[in-house]
């Protein structure tokens, strides 16, 4: 009989992943100016950078971190799913609160407003990770929640781009999320970011054309994306005018900078072999630099720490790989 893995199941296994929820009440308290004046400096520059440090330290002393058996029943991970769903619901609300506070609370000092935007962008990087799990769920409402969560970062198209484009074309010249050897991060970021939007739209339009359906058909997800994009633009402007739009743009660009730097590292320089029949070899674990459990810990540490204080990985990506 095959022994079933129970490592990390149930509430006890899910609790470590709920630690990030401590960020939500803290950021809201900061936004409403309910903390003592010294705390906004003390928390972001001292406490939070220590979190990824200890996670990295734990990963270094383990050869590998146990993963759940792929056959683990969903009933064993309901708490994990609940945390993921709760974060997907919470983040758009957090963005609204931060935008309102930055634009409308006069007692907040300039550095406090900047810290709030940085923290909101950092949580956006975590939201992309959460959305990644949601868009791969079999239930339709979870996939829609994943799209809604990252719509706060102007990324409702991400489900299409990631699942139907990146998964198929990863580690090939057809994938703009797979960095080439010698490609600088700046080139990767500024050329790839607008491309993935256009590519997702073109993909959905081609699907409609194959089915003989017009652009305005209700099954066209691009209409939903446009609605989300326009909705967030109108909402940000209603909250704070042009300042609200600038603040929202700062949040989504800061989040995009972090998530794209992870994308840059994950597939940098890796290439699937093109076979004589014109097709690329099947995707294998070695087509990503990040496929072990230990490296997943490091990835989580980066997502946590990338919005706090000094950004070591941002520095490595942006400065040490200057190859245009």
C-alpha positions as CSV (number, residue, x, y, z in Angstrom):
1,X,0.0,0.0,0.0
2,X,1.3,3.5,-0.9
3,X,1.8,5.6,2.1
4,X,-0.2,8.9,1.9
5,X,1.7,12.1,2.6
6,X,0.1,14.2,5.3
7,X,2.9,16.8,5.7
8,X,1.4,20.2,5.8
9,X,-2.2,19.3,5.6
10,X,-5.1,20.7,7.6
11,X,-5.2,23.9,9.6
12,X,-1.8,23.3,11.2
13,X,-0.2,22.9,7.8
14,X,-1.9,26.0,6.5
15,X,-1.2,28.4,9.3
16,X,2.4,29.3,8.2
17,X,0.9,30.5,4.9
18,X,-1.5,32.8,6.7
19,X,1.3,34.9,8.2
20,X,1.2,37.3,5.3
21,X,-2.4,38.3,6.4
22,X,-0.7,40.2,9.3
23,X,0.3,42.7,6.6
24,X,-3.3,43.6,5.8
25,X,-4.4,45.0,9.3
26,X,-1.0,46.6,9.7
27,X,-1.2,48.4,6.3
28,X,-4.8,49.5,7.0
29,X,-3.8,50.8,10.5
30,X,-0.9,52.7,8.8
31,X,-3.3,54.1,6.1
32,X,-5.8,55.3,8.7
33,X,-2.9,56.9,10.7
34,X,-3.6,54.8,13.8
35,X,0.0,53.8,14.6
36,X,2.5,55.9,16.5
37,X,4.7,58.0,14.3
38,X,7.8,55.8,14.8
39,X,6.2,52.6,13.7
40,X,6.0,53.2,10.0
41,X,9.8,53.6,10.0
42,X,10.5,50.7,12.4
43,X,8.3,48.1,10.8
44,X,9.3,48.4,7.1
45,X,13.0,48.8,7.6
46,X,13.7,46.4,10.5
47,X,11.0,43.8,11.1
48,X,9.8,42.8,7.6
49,X,13.3,42.4,6.0
50,X,14.0,39.8,8.8
51,X,11.2,37.6,7.5
52,X,12.8,36.6,4.2
53,X,16.2,36.4,6.0
54,X,14.9,33.6,8.3
55,X,13.1,31.8,5.4
56,X,16.3,31.8,3.4
57,X,18.2,30.6,6.4
58,X,15.8,27.7,6.9
59,X,16.0,26.7,3.2
60,X,19.8,26.7,3.3
61,X,19.9,24.1,6.0
62,X,17.5,21.7,4.2
63,X,18.3,19.7,1.1
64,X,14.7,19.9,0.1
65,X,11.4,20.9,1.7
66,X,8.8,18.2,1.7
67,X,5.9,18.7,-0.7
68,X,2.4,17.3,-0.5
69,X,1.7,14.2,-2.5
70,X,0.0,15.2,-5.8
71,X,-2.8,12.8,-4.9
72,X,-3.6,14.6,-1.6
73,X,-7.4,14.9,-1.5
74,X,-8.8,18.5,-1.6
75,X,-10.5,17.9,1.8
76,X,-7.0,17.8,3.3
77,X,-6.1,21.3,2.0
78,X,-9.3,23.2,2.4
79,X,-7.6,25.6,4.8
80,X,-4.9,26.3,2.2
81,X,-7.6,27.0,-0.4
82,X,-9.4,29.2,2.0
83,X,-6.3,31.3,2.6
84,X,-5.8,31.7,-1.1
85,X,-9.4,32.7,-1.7
86,X,-9.4,35.1,1.2
87,X,-6.2,36.8,-0.1
88,X,-7.7,37.1,-3.6
89,X,-10.8,38.9,-2.1
90,X,-8.8,41.1,0.3
91,X,-6.2,42.6,-2.0
92,X,-8.5,44.7,-4.2
93,X,-10.0,46.1,-1.0
94,X,-6.6,46.8,0.3
95,X,-5.7,48.8,-2.8
96,X,-8.9,50.9,-2.5
97,X,-8.1,51.7,1.2
98,X,-4.5,52.6,0.4
99,X,-5.5,54.8,-2.5
100,X,-8.1,56.6,-0.4
101,X,-5.7,57.1,2.5
102,X,-2.8,58.4,0.3
103,X,-5.1,60.9,-1.5
104,X,-7.4,62.0,1.3
105,X,-5.8,61.8,4.8
106,X,-4.0,65.0,5.4
107,X,-2.2,63.9,8.6
108,X,-0.1,61.3,6.7
109,X,3.4,62.6,6.0
110,X,5.0,62.2,2.5
111,X,7.2,59.3,3.6
112,X,4.2,57.5,5.1
113,X,2.3,57.8,1.8
114,X,5.3,56.4,-0.1
115,X,5.7,53.5,2.4
116,X,2.0,52.7,2.0
117,X,2.3,52.5,-1.8
118,X,5.4,50.4,-1.5
119,X,3.7,48.0,0.9
120,X,0.6,47.8,-1.3
121,X,2.9,47.0,-4.3
122,X,4.7,44.4,-2.3
123,X,1.4,42.7,-1.4
124,X,0.6,42.9,-5.1
125,X,3.5,40.7,-5.8
126,X,2.1,38.2,-3.3
127,X,-1.3,38.5,-5.0
128,X,0.2,37.5,-8.4
129,X,1.4,34.3,-6.6
130,X,-2.0,33.7,-5.2
131,X,-3.7,34.4,-8.5
132,X,-1.4,31.9,-10.1
133,X,-2.9,29.2,-7.9
134,X,-6.4,30.4,-8.4
135,X,-6.3,30.5,-12.2
136,X,-5.1,26.8,-12.3
137,X,-8.1,25.7,-10.2
138,X,-10.7,23.6,-11.9
139,X,-13.6,25.6,-10.5
140,X,-14.8,28.5,-12.7
141,X,-15.4,30.9,-9.9
142,X,-11.9,30.5,-8.6
143,X,-10.4,31.3,-11.9
144,X,-12.6,34.3,-12.2
145,X,-11.5,35.4,-8.6
146,X,-7.8,35.0,-9.7
147,X,-8.5,37.4,-12.6
148,X,-10.4,39.8,-10.4
149,X,-7.6,39.8,-7.8
150,X,-4.9,40.9,-10.3
151,X,-7.3,43.3,-12.0
152,X,-6.3,45.6,-9.2
153,X,-2.8,45.5,-10.8
154,X,-4.3,45.9,-14.3
155,X,-3.6,42.3,-15.1
156,X,-7.0,40.6,-15.7
157,X,-5.6,39.2,-19.0
158,X,-3.0,37.2,-17.1
159,X,-5.0,33.9,-17.1
160,X,-5.0,33.9,-20.9
161,X,-1.3,34.9,-21.2
162,X,0.0,32.5,-18.6
163,X,-2.1,29.4,-19.2
164,X,-2.5,29.5,-23.0
165,X,0.7,31.3,-24.1
166,X,3.4,30.9,-21.5
167,X,2.7,27.3,-20.6
168,X,2.7,26.3,-24.3
169,X,5.7,28.4,-25.4
170,X,7.9,28.5,-22.3
171,X,11.7,28.4,-23.0
172,X,11.1,29.1,-26.7
173,X,11.6,32.3,-28.8
174,X,7.8,32.5,-28.9
175,X,7.6,33.3,-25.2
176,X,8.3,36.8,-24.0
177,X,8.3,35.6,-20.4
178,X,11.4,33.5,-21.1
179,X,14.5,35.7,-21.0
180,X,17.2,35.1,-23.6
181,X,20.9,34.7,-22.9
182,X,22.3,38.2,-22.7
183,X,19.0,40.0,-22.5
184,X,19.0,42.7,-19.9
185,X,16.2,42.9,-17.4
186,X,15.4,46.4,-18.6
187,X,14.9,45.1,-22.1
188,X,12.9,42.1,-20.8
189,X,10.7,44.4,-18.7
190,X,10.0,47.3,-21.1
191,X,9.6,45.2,-24.3
192,X,7.8,42.2,-22.7
193,X,5.3,44.0,-20.5
194,X,3.2,45.6,-23.3
195,X,3.7,42.6,-25.6
196,X,1.9,40.2,-23.2
197,X,-1.1,42.4,-23.1
198,X,-1.3,42.5,-26.9
199,X,-0.5,38.8,-27.2
200,X,-3.4,37.8,-24.9
201,X,-5.8,40.0,-26.8
202,X,-4.7,38.6,-30.2
203,X,-5.0,35.0,-28.8
204,X,-8.6,35.6,-27.7
205,X,-9.6,37.3,-31.0
206,X,-8.2,34.4,-33.0
207,X,-10.3,32.0,-30.8
208,X,-13.4,34.1,-31.6
209,X,-12.6,34.1,-35.3
210,X,-12.2,30.3,-35.4
211,X,-15.6,30.0,-33.9
212,X,-17.1,32.6,-36.3
213,X,-18.0,34.9,-33.4
214,X,-17.9,38.7,-33.4
215,X,-15.8,40.8,-31.1
216,X,-18.8,41.9,-29.1
217,X,-19.9,38.3,-28.3
218,X,-20.5,37.8,-24.6
219,X,-18.0,34.9,-24.5
220,X,-15.1,37.3,-25.4
221,X,-13.1,37.8,-22.2
222,X,-11.4,40.9,-23.7
223,X,-14.7,42.7,-23.0
224,X,-14.4,41.7,-19.3
225,X,-10.7,42.9,-19.3
226,X,-11.7,46.2,-20.8
227,X,-14.4,46.6,-18.2
228,X,-11.9,45.9,-15.4
229,X,-9.3,48.2,-16.8
230,X,-11.8,51.1,-17.2
231,X,-13.4,50.3,-13.8
232,X,-10.1,50.6,-11.9
233,X,-9.1,53.8,-13.8
234,X,-12.4,55.4,-13.0
235,X,-12.3,54.2,-9.4
236,X,-8.7,55.5,-8.9
237,X,-9.7,58.9,-10.4
238,X,-12.9,59.1,-8.3
239,X,-10.9,58.4,-5.1
240,X,-8.1,60.9,-5.7
241,X,-8.2,62.5,-9.1
242,X,-5.0,62.6,-11.0
243,X,-3.1,61.8,-7.8
244,X,-5.2,58.7,-7.4
245,X,-4.3,57.6,-10.9
246,X,-0.6,58.2,-10.3
247,X,-0.7,56.4,-7.0
248,X,-2.4,53.4,-8.6
249,X,0.1,53.4,-11.5
250,X,2.9,53.4,-8.9
251,X,1.4,50.3,-7.1
252,X,0.9,48.3,-10.3
253,X,4.3,49.2,-11.8
254,X,6.1,48.4,-8.5
255,X,4.3,45.0,-8.3
256,X,5.1,44.3,-12.0
257,X,8.7,45.1,-11.5
258,X,9.0,42.4,-8.8
259,X,6.9,39.8,-10.6
260,X,8.7,40.3,-13.9
261,X,12.1,40.0,-12.2
262,X,11.0,36.6,-10.8
263,X,9.9,35.7,-14.4
264,X,13.3,36.9,-15.7
265,X,15.2,34.6,-13.3
266,X,13.0,31.6,-13.6
267,X,13.7,30.8,-17.3
268,X,16.7,33.0,-18.1
269,X,18.8,31.5,-20.9
270,X,16.9,28.2,-21.0
271,X,15.8,26.9,-24.4
272,X,13.8,23.8,-25.5
273,X,15.2,21.9,-28.4
274,X,13.5,22.3,-31.7
275,X,12.9,18.9,-33.2
276,X,13.2,18.0,-36.9
277,X,9.4,17.9,-37.2
278,X,9.2,21.6,-36.4
279,X,7.9,21.1,-32.8
280,X,9.7,21.8,-29.6
281,X,10.6,19.1,-27.1
282,X,8.2,18.5,-24.3
283,X,8.5,20.8,-21.3
284,X,10.7,19.4,-18.5
285,X,11.5,20.6,-15.0
286,X,15.0,21.7,-16.2
287,X,13.4,24.3,-18.4
288,X,12.9,26.4,-15.2
289,X,15.5,27.5,-12.7
290,X,12.8,27.3,-10.0
291,X,11.4,23.8,-9.7
292,X,12.5,22.4,-6.3
293,X,10.8,22.9,-3.1
294,X,13.8,24.7,-1.6
295,X,13.9,27.2,-4.4
296,X,10.2,27.7,-3.9
297,X,11.0,28.8,-0.3
298,X,13.5,31.3,-1.7
299,X,10.9,32.5,-4.2
300,X,8.4,33.1,-1.4
301,X,11.1,34.9,0.6
302,X,11.8,37.1,-2.4
303,X,8.1,37.9,-2.8
304,X,7.9,38.8,0.9
305,X,11.0,40.8,1.1
306,X,11.0,42.5,-2.3
307,X,8.9,45.4,-1.0
308,X,10.8,46.0,2.2
309,X,14.0,48.1,2.5
310,X,16.9,47.1,0.3
311,X,16.1,44.9,-2.7
312,X,19.0,42.5,-3.2
313,X,17.5,40.5,-6.0
314,X,16.2,43.6,-7.8
315,X,19.8,44.9,-7.6
316,X,21.2,41.6,-9.0
317,X,18.6,41.5,-11.8
318,X,18.7,45.1,-12.8
319,X,22.4,46.0,-12.3
320,X,24.4,42.8,-12.7
321,X,22.7,41.6,-15.8
322,X,23.2,44.7,-17.9
323,X,23.4,43.0,-21.3
324,X,21.5,44.8,-24.0
